[in-house]
């Protein structure tokens, strides 16, 4: 994989870890997840007039992706309510690239080299290692995290193909951004009430804007990378986000560094190196 692609995907991984930490830190996780989606749309809107429309064949992918993104944000919030981030985040992010790698030859006709497959498996093993240190969360948290891993794998394929046929990965990403918050806030209004939701937006708009910018930037970089490298390889490299999540938890949240975190960091770094050499 080219070095510039690796560098940008790693930067996107940092952004991804940051916005997930913002959602986990919030008291109203469903609304905070919706705020992140809304923040992404707000950041995207000023750029839409400057970008070409995606090609017509890309719009079905954008519409289907919005549904999967809605499910993803709902499951992120539900998973963080049910279990510790040390269990949920690694399971979600570590299992998804395994699913993508196992099915990419069928879905998108990509056949990975032995080196790329070794890198994907190594990164996933490192990410899943972090789940071993978690002591909070039970069957419900695990089930929600694994279900979301399937959702992540699904929209990875949808958007990987959509970005390729759109003719412009940046245009695809930004035109896709306004749709998920429409679904998320429609659901929030029905289940939480308009006054409650608007009050949350008024008091936490900055968190949503920062998280949304991170979410949009992270995913946009990943979709661009998928036009330059195999989908499964990019999906695996994105999961180095867990390394940044570990750093955030230690430096900003003052959490203890366990032997599992150190071991996982070493394994993930090795996997990233294998992808570089593949």
N, C-alpha and C positions, 0 to 999 in steps of 0.2 A: 504494500500500500504506500502511495507517495507520502513523503514527510509532511507536506503542507496539508494534506487531507487529515493525517493523524493529528496534527497540531490543532486544527480547527474543530475536529470532533472532540478532542480533549477539553478545549475551551467551552464547547457546548455542554460537556459533561459537568463542568464546574457550575455553569448557569443552572443546569437541571437540579443539581444537589441543593443549590441555594433556594430555589423556589419551593422545593419539597420541604425544606427545613422551615420555611415561612408558614406553610400549611400545617405542619405538625405542631408548630408553636402556638397556633391560634386556638381559641376556645370553641369557635363555631367552625368546625372543619369543612362541612358541606358548603357553607356560605363562603368560606375563604377559598376553597377550590374554585367555586363559581367566580369569585373576584379575580383570581389569577387568569381564568379564561377571558373575563371581561377586560382585564388589563392588557392582555395580548391583542384583543380586538382594537382597543383604543390606540395602542402603539401602531398597529397596522394601518388603520384607516387613513391617516394623512398621506401615506405612500401609495395608496391604491390608484389615484388618478395619474401617477407617474409611471405606472407599470402596465405592460400589455396584459390583456385578458389571457388566461390560460386557453390553450386550444380546446375546441369543443369536446374532443374525446376525453379530456381530463375532468370535466364537470361531474360526471357520475361518480368518479373516485372522490371528489371533494364532498359531495353530498353524503355518500356512504361513510366517509371518514368522520363527518360531523356526528353521526350517530354513535360511532365507536368512541369518539372523543368524549361524548356525553357520558357513556357508560364508564369510561376510564376515570374521569374526574369523580364520579359518584363512588366508584369502588376505591379510589385513593382515600377519600374522606372516610368511608365505612371501615376500611382496613386500619387506618390510623386511630379510629375510635375503638376498635376491637383489640389491637395489639400494639406492642412496642415497635418503634421505628427500626430498632436493631433486628427484629424478626421480619417485619412486613416488607421493608424496603429491599433487603437482599433477596427475599423470595420472589418479589415482583420482578425486579430488575435482573436477577440471575437466571430465572427460569425462562423468561421470554426469548433471549438469544438462542437458547438450546432448542426451543420450538422452531424458531426461524431457521436455524441451521439444519434441523432435521427435515424440514419441509421445503426448503428453498429450491431444490432441484425439481420438485413437483410443481410448485406455484409459479416460479419465475424462470425456471430452466437454468439456474446457475449451479455449476458444479465447482465446489471449493477444492483448493489444493490441500494436500496433507498438512502443510505448514499453517494455512489459514484455519483449518479445522482444529488443529492442535491449539492455536491461539484462542479460538472461540471457547473450546472446552476448558482451557486453563483459566480464562477470565471468569467464566461461569462458576467454576469450582471455587475460585477465590471469593467471589461475591456470596455464594451460598455458604461458605465457611463462616461468614459473619453471623448467619442465623443461629449457629451453634452456641453463641454466647448469650443469646437472648433468654431471659427467664420470665418475661411477661407476654401473655398472649397464648391462646389455646387453639382448639380446632377451628373455631369460627374465624380467627385472624388468619390462620394458615389457608383455610378454604377461600377466603376473600382474596388473599394475595395471589394464590395460584390461578383463580378465576381471572384476576386482572392481568396476570402474565399472558393468558390466552388472548385477552383483549389487546394488549400491547403488541403481541406477535401479529395479530390480525391487521391492526391499523398500520403497522410497520410495512407489511406487504402492500396494503392498499395505497399508502402514500408514497412508497418507494416506486411503485409502478406509475402512479398518478404524476409524480414529479418528472418522471422520464418522458411521459407522453405529452406533458403540458408545454414543453418547449422552453420553460424557464422555472427552475426550482424555487427561486425567490418569489416570483409572481404566484406560483402555486401555494406557497406557504402563507403569504399575506392575504390572498383571497380566501383561503380556507379559514383564517382566524375568526371572522365575525360570526360564523355559524354556531359553533359549540356554545357560546354564552347565551345565545337566544334560547336554546333548549334548556340549558342549566337554570336560567333565571325564570323561564316559564314554569319549570318544575318547582323552583323555590317559592314563587308567588303562590302556587296552588297549595303547597304543603306547609309553608311558614307564614303566609300572609304578606301583603304588599308593604304595610307599614314597617313590619319587623325587618324585612329584607332591605328596604331603602334606608332604614336607620343604620343597619350594619354597613352598607355601602358608604354612607356619609362619614362614619367614624373610622373606617379602615380602608379608604380608597387608596392611600399611599402604598399600603402593603400589597393590594391587588395590582397596582400599576407597576411596582418593582418586580413582583413575582411574575406578572404577565410578560414584561419585557424579557425576563430571564427564560420563561417558557418558550416564547416565540423565537428568541435568538437560538436557544438550544436546539429546538426542533428544526428550525430553518437550516442551521449548519449541518444537521444530520441528513436532511433531505438532499441538500446540495452534494454532500459526500456520497450519497447513494447513486448519484449520476456519474460518479467518478470511480466507484469501487463496488464490489458485491454487497448486496443488501445485508446478508448475514454477517459479513465482516464488520460493517459499520454498526450494526445493531449490537454486536458484542463489545466493540470498542467504546460505545456510549456508556456501557455499564461500569466503566472506570469512574463514573460519577460517585460510586460508593466510596472511593478513596477520598474524594473531596468532602463527602458527607462525614466521614470519620474525622477529618481535619476540623471541620466546622464544629462537630460535637465536642472535640477536645479543647480547641482554642477558645470558642465562644460560649459553649454550654458547660465547659469545665467537667466533662465526663471522664471517667477512668479509662485508661488505655489497657486493654486486656491482651493476653497472649494470642487470642483468636484474631483480634484486630491487626496485630503486627503480622501474624502469619498470612492473613488474608491479603493485606497490602502487598506483601512480597509476591504472593501467587498472582495477583492481578497485574502487578508490574511485569512479571515474567510473561504473562499472556500478551500484554501490549507489545513487548519486545518481539515475541513470536510473530505477531501480526505485522510488525514492521519488516521482519526478515522474510515473510511469506511472499 
